[in-house]
C-alpha cells in the first residue's frame, strides 16, 4: 500500500538552562562539536518514547493502530510512532528535520503536528524546573530562620566582647595594649630618676646641717672652702633649666608615648643637664650649701625645692598606678576578644554563607515562577522553520537501496575472499610463501591456460611392465615444440642446472637429476620429459629419461650401470614424495632433486613435509612452483608478453 509522509523543520539556536536548583539563569551558546551535542540532545528528545506516549494520549491509540487485530495499548501505539518517525540533523546547520510516515495521509500530518507542539513542552520540562515551589520555599524559610538565629547569637557575642568589627577591634586593642606598655615603662623610668634625685637632695641637706652645727670655728674654714661665685651661678642656672625641662617632659608624656620624637629630645636634654650638674657637684662638694647661703635662705631656704621634688615623685607614682590599672583593663579586654574571637569569626562566616544561600534560593524561586508561566510556544531558543506539511506520497529511494546492496555484496565478497585466503585455503599460491617455508625456489612457471600449459599427467606410479616403446616415447618427447609457452621456463631450468653442476665442480658422468612432486598431479612427469628434451638439444652426448615405478634394488643396480655407461645426463621421473614409497630414500644417490609444487593445489603442510623428508636424505633439493596465477589480469601485470 502507498505510504504518505509529512515533514517539519525546527531551528535550535541555543539551549536555555532554567533550573531552580542548578546554577543561575544563563544562555549557553556553543559552536563546533558542542553544537552537535546540543542538536543530538534535541534529536533524542524528539525520538523519546515519553514524547510518543504524549502524542498517543492526544490522538488515541485506537486511531494510530487502526486495522490492527486484537486489543491495543499505549505502548504499542507509541512504538509504532517511533518506528515511523525520522529525525535528521541537517549537516552544517542548526536545523532538525522531522518526518513521519503513515498509510493515512491525514493521520501523518496530525501526528507530526501534535509531536512538534508537545516537543516544546517536553523541551521545557527537560531544561527547566517545574513543580518545585514547595521545596524551594521550604529551603528558603529554613535558611532565613537559621540566618536570624546566627545574627542574634553574633550580636550577643559582640556586645559581650564590646566590639563592632572583630578585625578592627583586634587591631585597635593590640595598638592600645602596646601604647599602654610603653607609657608604663616610661613612667617607671621617670619615677626611678626622680626618686634618685630626691635622695641626693636629702643627703646634701643632711651634710649641710651637720656643718652648720659644728660652730664658729669651722665657719671661717667653711667660708674659705666656698666655691667661687661663677660656679654657684652656673649651678643655679642648670638647676632652673633642669626643672623646666622636667615639667615639659611630664606634659609631653601625658599626651604622647615614650617613643615620640619630641619626648626623646626632652629626655636627651635632661640627661645632658644632669651630667653637667653632677660634674659641678663633683668639683665643688659644698656647692649646694653655698648656693643656699648665697641666696639668703639658709637651710630653711632649700626645703621648698625638696618639697617640690617629692611632690613630683608622688605625681609620678600616681601616674604609674593609673597606667598599671589601664594596662590591666586593656589586657582583660584583649583576653576577652581572644576567647570570643574564633566563635565570632565562625558566626560571621556562617552568616555570610546562609545569606548567600538565602539570596540564591530567593532568586531560584523567582525563576521557577517565571518558568511556570512561560509559554512553550514562545521560547526564544527554538523556532519552527517549517510547519508540518500536507502529507504526500513517499517515494522509495530505489537507487539508494541498489547501491547499498551492491556495496554490501562487494564487502561480503572481499570478506569471503580474505577468509578463504587467510584461514580456509592453506595451499601455496605465491613464491614468497615458499620463502617463508625456507624452501629454495629455482623457477616459477605461470599458468597460461589449458591450451598453452604443460600437460600434467596424473601420476607415474603405474608398474613398469612390458618394457618401453621407444618409438612412442620419441614421438611423445617431440610434443614440446617451439610454440609451447612454457618452453623458455624449461630451458631456464636446464641452464641453471648446468651452471649449478659446474659451480659445484661435478665433472663426472652421468649427472643424475631426480624430478618429484609435493602432491599428485603437480607436473613432475611432464617437467622430467621436458628437461630430457631440452638437455638432448644442447648436449653432445646422450640423455636418458627413466620413467616408471622402481624398486630400490633395481634402482641401485641401475645407478651402478649408469656410472659405467656413456650417458651425460640421466633424469629420473620419481613418484610423489610420500610415506608409502621409497622416493625420499632413493634421491640420496642423485646429484640434484627438483621438487615440483603445484600452485593452489599443494598445501603448505605437504610442501613442508616433502622438503623435510628430502633433506633428511641429504639431497640437494630446489623447488619449482608450477601454474602460478597473478593477483590481477595478465595484461596489467605484464605476464606472457
Secondary structure by P-SEA (a helix, b strand, c coil): cbbbbbbbbbbbcbbbbbbcccccbbbbbbcaaaaaaaaaaaaaaaacaaaaaaaaaacccccccccccccccaaaaaaaaaaabbbbccccccbbbbbbbcccaaaaaaaaaaaaaaaaaaaaaaaccccaaaaaaaaaaaaaaaaaaaaaaaaaaaaaaccccaaaaaaaaaaaaaaaaaaaaaaaaaaaaaaaaaaaaaaaaaaaaaaaaccccaaaaaaaacccaaaaaaaaaaaaaaaaaaaaaaaaaaccccccaaaaaaaaaaaaaaaaaaaaaaaccaaaaaaaaaaccccccaaaaaaaaaaaaaaaaaaaaaaaaaaaaaaaaaaaaaaaaaaaaaaaaaaaaaaaaaaaaaaaaaaaaaaaacccccccccccccccccccbbbbaaaaaaaaaaaaaaaaaaaaaaaaacccccccccaaaaaaacccccbbbbbcccccccccccccccccccccaaaaaaaaaacccccccaaaaaaaaaaaaaaaaaaaccccccbbbbbbbcccccaaaaaaaaaaaaaaacccbbbbbbbccccaaaaaaaaaaaaaccccbbbbbccccccccccccccccccbbbbbbbcccccaaaaaaaaaaaaaaccbbbbbbcccccccccccccccc
